[in-house]
Amino acid sequence: MLLRIPRRLLAVPFVVLMVAFAAGCGSESKSDDSTGTAAAAATDAAPAADTSTGTSTGEAGFKCSEDGAITEADWNQGTKQLPDPPDAEALKGKKLAYIGFGQDNVYSQWMFKAIKCEAEAWGADATFIGPPSFDAQAQFQLVTDLATSKNYDGLVILPNDSTSITPALKQLIAADVPVVSVLQPAGPDVLAMENQIPGLTGNVIEDLSVNATAMAEGVVDACADTDPCNVVVLWGARALAFDKVKPPIFDKIIKEHPNIKIVCEADSGYDKATGQKVAADCLQANPNTNVLASQADQATHGAEAAIKAAGKTFGLGPDDIKIVSAYGTKYGVQQVRDGKWFQTSYNRGQSIGAAAARLLLLDLDGAPAPEELTFLVQDRDFDSVDNRLTQEVLKEHPEVTGQWDG
C-alpha cells in the first residue's frame, strides 16, 4: 500500500516503533528490482498519460503539469460531487501545502500529483513540504510551524498518526489556516465516519472496515471450493493504528467459514523485499497453502517470487495458490485483469487528493462546501466501482487501471 517499514521494526513494541520513525526510520527501502530511491521509483512508474484535458473546469485550455494525474471525470462523478469554486480569479496565487507520509513515499507522491493538478486548474499552486520520510514528530513540527508562519494558505495532510497530530491541527485551525485530512480521519478514532475536530475543513478518507472486509470476502470466495483451505496472511504493520483495527474485522468474517484455516500470519511492512521474505517463511512451514492474502500489492509482488521459489504457481486454476491483495496498484490491477491474482482492492489515492484540494479551494474562495460534502469516503463517494477488484469487476470497468504504483 502506502509505506515501506523496515522488517527489523515490525517485532518491536509500538512506542519503540514510533520513536524509531521519529528518528528517521520507516522510509522507502530498496528491493531487488528497485531503481534506487522511492522518488526515482515513482518517476519510473508514472505513466505517460495524456493530461491535456486537465482535472477540472478551471481555466480554458488548462494542462496539468503532472504526468499521470487523473482528470476530474475520475473523481467527481460519484454520489457526492463537489461544486466548482465560484470565483477562480480569487484563487490565483493561493498556495496549498501538502504533508504526506514522507517525500520518499511513492503513494504520497502519486497523491500529490492530483493535489497539484487540481490546485493549478484554478490558478493556485501546491507544494509537497515534507517530511523527508515517515516521521510523526516531524509532521507535527511542520504543522505547528505552518500555524506560526502562515506561509501557505491551506494544508492537505496524510497523517502518520491521526491521533497525535490532532493538537497541531487544532493550532492550525485557530490560526485560520484551513486543513483537510486524507486517507485517515484526523482524531482519535481511525474508523470514525464523522468529523472529530471542530473547524476542520474536511476529511477525505478510506474506510478501513471496508478494506478489511474486502480482503476477508476475497478469501472466502477464493476458498469456496476448498476444504480445508489453508491461508497465509501478510499484514502491513499491525503496530500502527491504521493497521491495528483490520485483523479483528477480518477474523470475524473468516471465523464464520469452518473450511478456512489461517496457517500463518506475518507483517510485510508494505515492502516488496519483506513481503518476499515473510511469504517464503510461511510457505516453507506450510507447503499446502491454498490462498495468500496480503494487505499490500507491493508485498504481494514480492510474494510472487516466494511462491515460484517454493515450486508453486499462482493464478485461478485448481492447483494454483490464489492471491487476494489490497490497495490496487497499477501492477496489481493488471495482475487481476490477466487472471494471475484473484483480486485486489481499489484505493483511489489520487481521487482522495484531488477532492481534498477542491475542499481547500472552495474554503479559500469563500464558498465552503456544505457540511454533508466535507466528509468523503473513497469507496462510496467518487465513483460506482466496487471496492473489490476482481476480473468480473474490471471487465465492467475497463477505465480502472489503478491510481498509483510502487
C-alpha positions as CSV (number, residue, x, y, z in Angstrom):
1,M,0.0,0.0,0.0
2,L,1.5,3.1,1.3
3,L,4.8,2.9,3.1
4,R,7.7,0.6,3.5
5,I,8.6,-0.3,7.0
6,P,12.0,-2.0,7.7
7,R,11.4,-5.6,8.8
8,R,13.6,-5.2,11.9
9,L,11.0,-2.7,13.3
10,L,8.0,-5.0,12.9
11,A,8.7,-7.0,16.0
12,V,9.3,-4.1,18.4
13,P,6.6,-2.5,20.7
14,F,4.5,0.3,19.2
15,V,6.1,3.1,21.4
16,V,9.6,2.0,20.4
17,L,8.4,1.8,16.7
18,M,7.1,5.3,16.7
19,V,10.3,6.6,18.3
20,A,12.3,4.9,15.6
21,F,10.1,6.5,13.0
22,A,10.7,9.9,14.6
23,A,14.4,9.3,14.3
24,G,14.0,8.9,10.6
25,C,13.3,5.2,10.1
26,G,10.4,3.9,8.0
27,S,11.5,5.4,4.7
28,E,11.2,3.6,1.4
29,S,13.5,0.6,1.3
30,K,15.2,-0.8,-1.8
31,S,14.1,-4.2,-3.1
32,D,15.7,-6.5,-5.6
33,D,14.3,-4.7,-8.7
34,S,14.2,-1.2,-7.3
35,T,15.8,1.7,-9.2
36,G,17.1,3.3,-6.0
37,T,15.1,5.8,-4.0
38,A,11.3,5.8,-3.8
39,A,11.2,9.1,-5.6
40,A,13.0,7.5,-8.6
41,A,10.6,4.6,-8.5
42,A,7.7,6.9,-8.6
43,T,9.1,8.7,-11.6
44,D,9.8,5.5,-13.4
45,A,6.3,4.2,-12.5
46,A,4.4,7.3,-13.7
47,P,2.6,6.6,-16.9
48,A,3.0,8.9,-19.9
49,A,-0.7,9.7,-19.7
50,D,-2.5,12.3,-21.8
51,T,-3.4,15.1,-19.4
52,S,-4.4,17.6,-21.9
53,T,-7.9,17.8,-20.6
54,G,-6.7,18.8,-17.1
55,T,-8.5,17.9,-14.0
56,S,-11.4,20.3,-13.8
57,T,-13.3,23.0,-15.5
58,G,-10.9,25.7,-14.4
59,E,-9.1,27.9,-16.8
60,A,-9.7,27.3,-20.5
61,G,-7.0,25.2,-22.1
62,F,-5.6,24.1,-18.7
63,K,-3.0,21.4,-19.0
64,C,-1.8,19.6,-15.9
65,S,1.9,19.8,-15.3
66,E,1.9,16.4,-13.6
67,D,2.1,13.4,-16.0
68,G,-0.2,10.6,-14.9
69,A,-2.6,12.8,-12.9
70,I,-6.2,11.8,-13.1
71,T,-8.9,14.0,-14.6
72,E,-11.9,15.4,-12.8
73,A,-14.0,12.7,-14.5
74,D,-12.1,10.1,-12.5
75,W,-13.0,11.5,-9.1
76,N,-16.0,13.9,-9.2
77,Q,-18.8,11.7,-10.7
78,G,-20.0,9.9,-7.6
79,T,-22.8,10.3,-5.1
80,K,-21.2,13.4,-3.5
81,Q,-20.0,15.8,-6.2
82,L,-18.1,18.9,-5.2
83,P,-19.0,22.2,-6.9
84,D,-16.6,24.4,-8.8
85,P,-15.1,27.3,-6.9
86,P,-17.3,30.3,-7.8
87,D,-14.5,32.9,-8.3
88,A,-11.4,31.4,-9.9
89,E,-9.8,34.8,-10.1
90,A,-9.8,35.0,-6.3
91,L,-7.7,31.7,-6.1
92,K,-4.9,32.9,-8.3
93,G,-1.7,32.9,-6.3
94,K,-3.1,30.9,-3.4
95,K,-0.6,28.3,-2.1
96,L,-1.5,24.9,-0.8
97,A,0.9,22.8,1.4
98,Y,0.9,19.0,1.4
99,I,2.3,16.9,4.1
100,G,2.5,13.2,3.1
101,F,3.7,10.0,4.8
102,G,7.1,11.2,3.5
103,Q,8.7,12.7,0.4
104,D,10.3,9.4,-0.2
105,N,7.0,7.6,-0.1
106,V,5.6,6.5,-3.5
107,Y,1.9,6.6,-2.5
108,S,2.3,10.1,-1.2
109,Q,4.0,11.2,-4.4
110,W,1.1,9.9,-6.6
111,M,-1.5,11.6,-4.3
112,F,0.4,14.8,-4.7
113,K,0.1,14.6,-8.5
114,A,-3.6,15.1,-8.2
115,I,-3.4,17.7,-5.4
116,K,-1.0,19.9,-7.5
117,C,-3.0,19.4,-10.7
118,E,-6.3,20.4,-9.0
119,A,-4.7,23.5,-7.5
120,E,-3.2,24.5,-10.8
121,A,-6.5,24.1,-12.6
122,W,-7.8,27.1,-10.6
123,G,-4.7,29.2,-10.7
124,A,-3.3,28.2,-7.3
125,D,-0.2,26.2,-6.6
126,A,0.7,23.3,-4.3
127,T,4.0,22.2,-2.6
128,F,4.9,18.9,-1.0
129,I,6.6,20.3,2.1
130,G,7.6,17.1,3.9
131,P,8.5,15.3,6.0
132,P,11.5,13.7,4.2
133,S,10.4,10.2,5.5
134,F,7.8,8.6,7.7
135,D,8.1,10.6,10.9
136,A,5.1,11.5,13.1
137,Q,7.0,14.1,15.2
138,A,8.3,15.8,12.0
139,Q,4.8,16.1,10.7
140,F,3.7,17.7,14.0
141,Q,6.5,20.2,13.8
142,L,5.7,21.1,10.2
143,V,2.0,21.8,11.1
144,T,2.9,23.9,14.1
145,D,5.5,25.8,12.0
146,L,2.8,26.5,9.4
147,A,0.4,27.8,12.1
148,T,3.0,30.3,13.1
149,S,4.4,31.3,9.7
150,K,1.2,31.1,7.6
151,N,3.5,30.6,4.6
152,Y,0.7,28.6,2.9
153,D,-3.0,29.3,2.6
154,G,-4.2,25.8,3.3
155,L,-3.0,22.3,4.1
156,V,-3.7,18.8,2.9
157,I,-2.2,16.2,5.4
158,L,-1.9,12.5,5.2
159,P,-1.3,11.7,8.9
160,N,1.3,9.2,10.1
161,D,-0.7,9.1,13.3
162,S,-4.1,10.7,13.1
163,T,-4.4,10.9,16.9
164,S,-1.1,12.5,17.9
165,I,-1.4,15.1,15.1
166,T,-4.7,16.5,16.5
167,P,-3.3,19.2,18.8
168,A,-1.2,20.6,15.9
169,L,-4.2,20.7,13.6
170,K,-6.2,22.5,16.2
171,Q,-3.4,25.1,16.4
172,L,-3.5,25.5,12.6
173,I,-7.3,25.9,12.6
174,A,-7.0,28.5,15.3
175,A,-4.6,30.4,13.1
176,D,-7.3,30.4,10.4
177,V,-5.4,28.1,8.0
178,P,-7.9,25.6,6.5
179,V,-6.9,21.9,6.6
180,V,-8.1,18.6,5.2
181,S,-7.1,15.2,6.5
182,V,-6.7,12.5,3.9
183,L,-6.8,8.7,3.9
184,Q,-7.5,8.6,7.7
185,P,-9.8,10.9,9.6
186,A,-8.0,13.3,11.9
187,G,-8.7,12.4,15.5
188,P,-8.5,9.5,17.9
189,D,-10.8,7.1,16.0
190,V,-9.4,5.8,12.7
191,L,-12.8,4.2,12.0
192,A,-14.8,7.3,12.6
193,M,-17.3,8.3,9.9
194,E,-17.7,11.9,11.1
195,N,-15.5,14.9,11.7
196,Q,-13.7,14.7,15.1
197,I,-12.0,18.1,15.1
198,P,-14.2,21.2,15.2
199,G,-13.4,23.7,12.4
200,L,-11.6,21.1,10.2
201,T,-12.3,21.9,6.6
202,G,-12.8,18.2,5.7
203,N,-11.8,14.6,5.8
204,V,-11.4,12.6,2.6
205,I,-10.7,9.0,3.7
206,E,-10.5,5.3,3.2
207,D,-12.9,3.2,5.3
208,L,-10.6,0.7,6.9
209,S,-13.5,-1.6,7.8
210,V,-14.3,-1.8,4.0
211,N,-10.6,-2.6,3.4
212,A,-10.5,-5.5,5.9
213,T,-13.9,-6.8,4.8
214,A,-12.9,-6.8,1.2
215,M,-9.8,-8.9,2.0
216,A,-11.9,-11.3,4.1
217,E,-14.6,-11.7,1.5
218,G,-11.9,-12.3,-1.2
219,V,-10.5,-15.1,0.9
220,V,-14.0,-16.6,1.5
221,D,-14.6,-16.6,-2.3
222,A,-11.2,-17.9,-3.1
223,C,-11.7,-20.8,-0.6
224,A,-15.2,-21.6,-1.7
225,D,-14.4,-24.9,-3.3
226,T,-11.6,-26.0,-1.0
227,D,-11.8,-27.8,2.4
228,P,-9.7,-27.4,4.2
229,C,-8.5,-24.1,2.7
230,N,-5.0,-23.1,4.1
231,V,-4.5,-19.4,4.1
232,V,-1.3,-17.3,4.6
233,V,-2.0,-13.7,5.6
234,L,0.6,-10.9,5.1
235,W,-0.5,-7.8,7.1
236,G,1.1,-4.4,6.7
237,A,2.3,-3.2,10.2
238,R,-0.1,-4.2,12.9
239,A,1.7,-2.0,15.5
240,L,0.4,1.1,13.7
241,A,-3.1,2.5,14.5
242,F,-4.5,2.3,10.9
243,D,-3.4,-1.4,10.7
244,K,-4.3,-2.5,14.2
245,V,-8.0,-2.2,13.5
246,K,-8.1,-4.5,10.5
247,P,-7.4,-8.0,11.9
248,P,-10.4,-8.2,14.2
249,I,-12.7,-7.2,11.3
250,F,-11.1,-9.8,9.0
251,D,-11.1,-12.5,11.7
252,K,-14.8,-12.1,12.5
253,I,-15.7,-12.9,8.9
254,I,-13.3,-15.7,8.5
255,K,-14.5,-17.5,11.6
256,E,-17.9,-17.9,10.0
257,H,-16.3,-20.3,7.5
258,P,-15.0,-23.5,9.1
259,N,-13.3,-24.7,5.9
260,I,-10.8,-21.8,6.2
261,K,-7.7,-22.3,8.2
262,I,-5.3,-19.4,8.8
263,V,-1.9,-21.2,8.9
264,C,0.5,-18.3,9.0
265,E,0.3,-14.5,9.7
266,A,3.2,-12.0,9.3
267,D,3.8,-8.3,8.8
268,S,5.2,-7.4,5.4
269,G,5.9,-3.7,6.2
270,Y,4.3,-2.6,2.9
271,D,7.5,-3.6,1.2
272,K,8.3,-5.9,-1.7
273,A,11.5,-7.4,-0.3
274,T,10.0,-8.0,3.1
275,G,6.9,-9.5,1.5
276,Q,9.0,-12.0,-0.3
277,K,10.9,-13.0,2.8
278,V,7.9,-13.5,5.1
279,A,5.9,-15.2,2.4
280,A,8.8,-17.6,1.8
281,D,9.0,-18.4,5.6
282,C,5.2,-19.0,5.7
283,L,5.3,-21.2,2.6
284,Q,8.2,-23.3,3.8
285,A,6.3,-24.0,7.0
286,N,3.0,-24.6,5.2
287,P,3.7,-26.1,1.8
288,N,0.0,-26.9,1.3
289,T,-1.1,-23.3,1.2
290,N,-4.1,-22.6,-1.0
291,V,-4.6,-18.9,-0.7
292,L,-2.2,-16.0,0.1
293,A,-3.9,-12.8,1.3
294,S,-1.9,-9.6,1.5
295,Q,-2.6,-6.1,2.7
296,A,-0.3,-4.5,0.1
297,D,0.3,-5.0,-3.6
298,Q,4.0,-4.3,-3.1
299,A,4.3,-7.1,-0.6
300,T,2.2,-9.3,-2.9
301,H,4.6,-8.6,-5.8
302,G,7.4,-9.9,-3.6
303,A,5.4,-12.9,-2.5
304,E,5.0,-13.9,-6.2
305,A,8.8,-14.7,-6.2
306,A,8.5,-16.7,-3.0
307,I,5.7,-18.8,-4.5
308,K,7.8,-19.5,-7.6
309,A,10.8,-20.4,-5.5
310,A,8.7,-22.8,-3.5
311,G,7.9,-24.6,-6.7
312,K,4.3,-23.4,-6.7
313,T,2.2,-21.5,-9.1
314,F,-0.3,-18.6,-8.6
315,G,-3.4,-17.9,-10.7
316,L,-7.0,-19.0,-10.8
317,G,-6.5,-22.7,-11.6
318,P,-7.4,-25.5,-9.2
319,D,-3.8,-26.2,-8.3
320,D,-2.7,-22.5,-8.1
321,I,-2.2,-20.5,-5.0
322,K,-4.9,-17.9,-5.2
323,I,-3.8,-14.3,-4.3
324,V,-6.0,-11.8,-2.6
325,S,-4.3,-8.5,-2.4
326,A,-5.0,-4.8,-1.5
327,Y,-4.6,-1.2,-2.4
328,G,-4.8,-1.5,-6.2
329,T,-1.5,-0.5,-7.7
330,K,-1.3,-0.4,-11.5
331,Y,0.7,-3.6,-11.3
332,G,-1.9,-5.3,-9.1
333,V,-4.8,-4.3,-11.2
334,Q,-3.2,-5.7,-14.3
335,Q,-2.4,-8.9,-12.5
336,V,-6.0,-9.3,-11.6
337,R,-7.1,-8.4,-15.2
338,D,-4.7,-11.1,-16.5
339,G,-6.0,-13.8,-14.2
340,K,-2.8,-14.0,-12.2
341,W,-4.4,-12.7,-8.9
342,F,-7.8,-13.4,-7.6
343,Q,-8.5,-9.8,-6.5
344,T,-7.0,-6.6,-5.2
345,S,-8.9,-3.8,-3.5
346,Y,-9.3,-0.3,-5.0
347,N,-7.5,2.5,-3.3
348,R,-8.3,5.9,-5.0
349,G,-5.3,7.8,-3.7
350,Q,-5.4,10.5,-6.4
351,S,-9.2,10.9,-6.1
352,I,-8.7,11.4,-2.4
353,G,-6.0,14.1,-3.1
354,A,-8.0,15.9,-5.7
355,A,-11.1,16.1,-3.6
356,A,-9.1,17.3,-0.6
357,A,-7.6,20.1,-2.8
358,R,-11.0,21.1,-4.1
359,L,-12.4,21.4,-0.5
360,L,-9.5,23.7,0.4
361,L,-10.0,25.8,-2.7
362,L,-13.7,26.2,-2.0
363,D,-12.9,27.3,1.5
364,L,-10.3,29.8,0.3
365,D,-12.8,31.1,-2.3
366,G,-15.2,32.0,0.5
367,A,-17.7,29.3,-0.5
368,P,-17.0,26.3,1.8
369,A,-18.6,23.0,0.8
370,P,-21.9,22.2,2.6
371,E,-21.3,20.0,5.7
372,E,-22.6,16.8,4.0
373,L,-19.7,17.2,1.4
374,T,-16.9,17.7,3.9
375,F,-16.6,14.0,4.9
376,L,-15.9,11.9,1.8
377,V,-15.3,8.2,1.8
378,Q,-13.3,6.9,-1.2
379,D,-15.2,3.6,-1.9
380,R,-18.7,5.2,-2.0
381,D,-18.4,8.9,-2.9
382,F,-16.2,9.2,-6.0
383,D,-17.5,6.5,-8.5
384,S,-19.6,3.4,-8.8
385,V,-16.7,0.8,-8.9
386,D,-16.9,-2.0,-6.4
387,N,-14.0,-1.8,-3.8
388,R,-13.2,-5.5,-4.6
389,L,-11.4,-5.5,-7.9
390,T,-12.0,-9.0,-9.4
391,Q,-11.7,-10.0,-13.1
392,E,-15.5,-9.5,-13.3
393,V,-15.5,-6.0,-11.9
394,L,-12.6,-5.0,-14.1
395,K,-14.4,-6.2,-17.2
396,E,-17.3,-4.0,-16.2
397,H,-14.9,-1.1,-15.6
398,P,-12.2,-1.0,-18.3
399,E,-11.4,2.5,-17.2
400,V,-9.9,1.3,-13.9
401,T,-6.1,0.9,-14.2
402,G,-5.1,1.9,-10.7
403,Q,-4.3,5.4,-9.4
404,W,-0.7,4.8,-8.3
405,D,2.2,2.3,-8.5
406,G,5.2,1.4,-6.4
